[in-house]
Structures are given as C-alpha cells and as structure tokens.
Amino acid sequence: MNTVRRRLPSASLGHAARVAAAASAVIAAVYLVAVTALNFAVLHRLYRQVDQRLAGVLADVSRGQENLSDRVHPFSRDLDDSPVLIWRVGVHGAASAVTLGAPRLPVRSWSAGAAVTALVGGSQVRLEAAPYRGGWVVAGESLAQQNHFRTLLLVGEAVVAPVVLLAVYLGSLTIGLKASAPVERTRRRQLEFTADASHELRTPLSVIEAEVDLALSSARDAAYYRSALERVAGESDRLKRIVEDMLWLARFDAQPPPPGHEPVDLVPIARHCAERFAVLAANAGIEIVLDAEDGAPVLVKAPPEWVDRLLGVLVDNACRYSPAGSRVTVSVATSGGRSRVVVEDQGPGIPPEERDRLFDRFHRASDEPGGAGLGLAIADSVVRSTGGRWKIGDAAAGGARMEVSWNRVALPDRREPSRLPEPARS
C-alpha cells in the first residue's frame, strides 16, 4: 500500500512532464513558423521601401526632372550613411561614380526595373538601374540599417524564445498536474480500495477455509460441527456485509444518483433509526435517546434512503464503540438557517490525529472488532453528494460527537415531506 502511494505522485509528475514537453515542442514549432513569417514580412517591407526610393530617384532622372549633377555631392563619406548613391554606366559597361566618394560598382549586366542586392565596397547595397542616354544610370542604397534591424530582430526572437518555451513548459506542467490530480486521486483510491478490499475479504475467507478444513480433518461430535457452522455463518455474514458495502460504493462512484428535490424530514428518519437499533443497543446494555424538536419538521433536500443509510452508519458506530451502561444520543434540530443531526456516544472518542483519515475506505480509527471500515466512507459519500457538512468533535460525556448539517429547507405549501424509506442495512 505505501509503495503504491509513493509511486503515484512520481507517475503523475512524469506524465505531466511528458505532456508539458509535447506542448512546448508544438509551441516551439508554431513560434518558429510565426517568427519566420514575421521576419520575411518585415524585411520584405523594408526592402520594398528601399526599392521604391530607388525607383523614384531613377524615374526623376529618366524624365529629366533631376540632373545627375545634382547628385554629385554625397551626403556622407560613409557608405552606410549615404541614402542614395548614383553611378553612370556607359555603353561598353564602364561604370563611373556620380556621387563623389562612392565605391567602385562591380561590372555586371543590367535590366530596367529589376532591383538586386550586391556587395559594394564591402557592404550590401540594393541596386536598381534605368536606361539613360544610351547607357544606364544605377541608383543604390546601403542595406546596413535593414541588416542591423534584422540582427536586432533575430537576437530579440532568440532571447524571447527560451523564455516563452520555459513559461509554456512550466505553465503546461502546472496545469497538467492540477488537471491530473483528480484522476490520480481516483486511481490511487481504486488501487487502495482493491488492496484493502483484498485484505478484508481474505480474512473471513481464511477463517471459513480453516474451520472447514479442521471440521473435515477428523470425526467430530454434533456440538463441534454446530459450533463450526455457527462460526462459518458469522464469517459469511461479515463477508456479505463487506461485499454489499463495496457494491454500494462502486455504484455510487460510477454514477451517483442526483439528490431528490422533495424535502425530507429528519425527525421521523432519526426516530425510525433509533427504534431500529434499540434492540441491538439494549442487548449490549446501551440506551438510545432521541432528542428532536416538536412541531415544525426539520427539512433537507436529500433522498430519504440516503439519509436513513447515513444515520444508520452513525448510530451503528456509536453503539459498537460505546461501553455497557452508556447512552447514545441522536439529536435533530435547526439553528442558524441549517438543519442538523448529531449522534453522540460515551465511548473512547476519535483521536484528533485520526480525523483526517476517518472517511478513508477500509480505515478504522479503533482496534475494536467488527466492521470493515466502509460505513463512514458510505456516510461521507452521502454527505458530500447532498451538500452537507461534517463537524467532528468530542461529546460532553467524553465520547465522539458526529454532526452533519444541511441548508434548511422551507416546507412548500400544501405539500408533505417525503416519507420514510424501508429499513436499510447500516
């Protein structure tokens, strides 16, 4: 059992980590595609702006609106700072710089309206040519600023990428752990339930097997056989109760039925439960006392058979752990807008360190014989499904005090609360 409980958190973490890694890989691929598209769009726009400026200058020169002499003086000796450089290419392909200080233009073939990128003077320059007086006039602009912007963009994307991926991974891991927590709790409960159920079922089966083997090992008298059969019958009855409780919990876990919308009165259910256990309690020397309000009913919205099962578990436990000569009190009342039912006994009580696990299946807070630790698990399922609240404490006489409360329900006009169900096994 402890091994199972230790392995489940690591299994949950490993699964969440794999999911987070897969999510991060998907985000990384999406990020790569997105930044590639962004870079292409941004650089294409920047190059297009350069091409438009070059085309505008060449158009002005070709139409005679601007003389080449106007472009003689450069804006700067630095190639990267010169907005537009001008060259004239003769008929035989010889190029001469119109802009003073412009680097030598490489020899190549030119075509009108086709912008190209070439290495000029050690820098990338965008070039475009237009026919001019039997030759060509070439305009160029350095791409240093565009390349610098591209470098900044790539560096920024490279810096942001790990931060984004780490955030995605941690976020996915956190969400995965939180999302898988209910599944892991259910899985853990199933594994624990199976292990505990195997242990609880093995005990009566082992006793039955031992009694039968011993009875068949040699001839016995009638009194011995009767005693053996009585012990076998007792263990069979215990086995039957365990199986019935397990089936009830299994059905409830698979598809718990919704609580009824009809109000149910707690008083008759509590009275019925006290009367049902009165003989059992009297045989053990225990007195069951019902303390209920007279007059107005104490109403809650819950299926009456569920409430009967809940009270049966609480009264049965109180009787089982109470000593002879003690009293079990069942109280039903309303206070503060809530309907309450309280069962108090004069037994050993429930240690505070045991209260957190009190409703775990097959967990028993006492070594007293009887029961399999499923009763309070069933009671807790009823309380949680009907919107109730537990309050566990010490009774005034020193025993256990188990209180369940619900929102108080007003009695509808001309309607009676739901009737008491048939007796149910606690």
Summary of the structure (lengths in Angstrom):
residues: 426
radius of gyration: 43.9
end to end distance: 27.5
largest distance: 136.1
contacts: 1238
relative contact order: 0.09
helix: 54%
strand: 18%
